[in-house]
Amino acid sequence: MVMAARDRLARTLRADAQTAFSVELTAKMADLSLQVEGFGQVRFPVTPARARKLAGLGRPWRGDGDRCGCP
């Protein structure tokens, strides 16, 4: 049976499933760069006001399971 990505994520978040691996990565803020369409360059740390603006730019997922929802 094929399980959709959203279902796997839900099981993981509920701790119903054991994950096969985990990854942790540490980076300096100066080494990070983020560009958001409709917003521009995101500077760190992100202020609460900018976080709200970024959240408002979000769109519902248009993909199906593991397939890309890219335009």
C-alpha positions in Angstrom: 0.0 0.0 0.0 1.4 3.4 -0.9 1.1 6.1 1.8 0.8 9.7 0.9 3.5 12.1 2.2 0.9 14.0 4.4 -0.2 10.7 6.0 3.5 9.7 6.8 4.0 13.2 8.2 0.9 12.9 10.4 2.0 9.5 11.7 5.4 10.9 12.5 4.1 13.9 14.3 1.7 11.8 16.3 4.6 9.5 17.1 2.7 6.5 15.6 5.6 5.6 13.4 9.3 5.1 14.0 11.4 7.1 11.7 14.3 5.5 9.8 16.7 8.4 10.4 16.9 12.0 11.5 19.2 14.8 10.6 20.4 17.9 12.5 22.3 20.6 10.8 23.8 23.7 12.5 24.6 26.8 10.5 25.5 30.3 11.3 22.9 33.0 10.4 25.5 34.7 8.2 25.8 31.5 6.1 22.0 31.4 5.4 20.3 33.1 2.5 16.5 33.0 1.8 14.7 34.7 -1.1 10.9 34.5 -1.3 8.9 35.3 -4.4 6.6 38.3 -3.7 8.6 39.3 -0.7 12.3 39.4 -1.6 15.3 38.8 0.5 14.6 37.5 4.0 17.0 38.8 6.6 17.6 37.0 9.9 16.4 37.1 12.6 12.9 37.4 11.2 10.8 39.8 13.2 7.2 38.9 14.2 5.8 41.5 11.7 7.8 40.0 8.8 6.9 36.5 9.9 3.2 37.5 9.6 3.8 39.0 6.2 5.6 35.9 5.0 2.8 33.7 6.4 0.3 35.7 4.4 2.1 34.9 1.2 1.5 31.2 1.7 -0.6 29.2 -0.7 -2.4 25.9 -0.3 -0.4 22.8 -1.6 -1.4 21.9 -5.2 0.4 18.6 -5.4 -0.7 15.1 -4.8 1.2 13.2 -2.2 4.9 13.1 -3.1 4.5 14.8 -6.5 5.5 18.4 -6.8 2.9 21.1 -6.5 5.2 23.6 -8.3 3.6 25.9 -10.9 
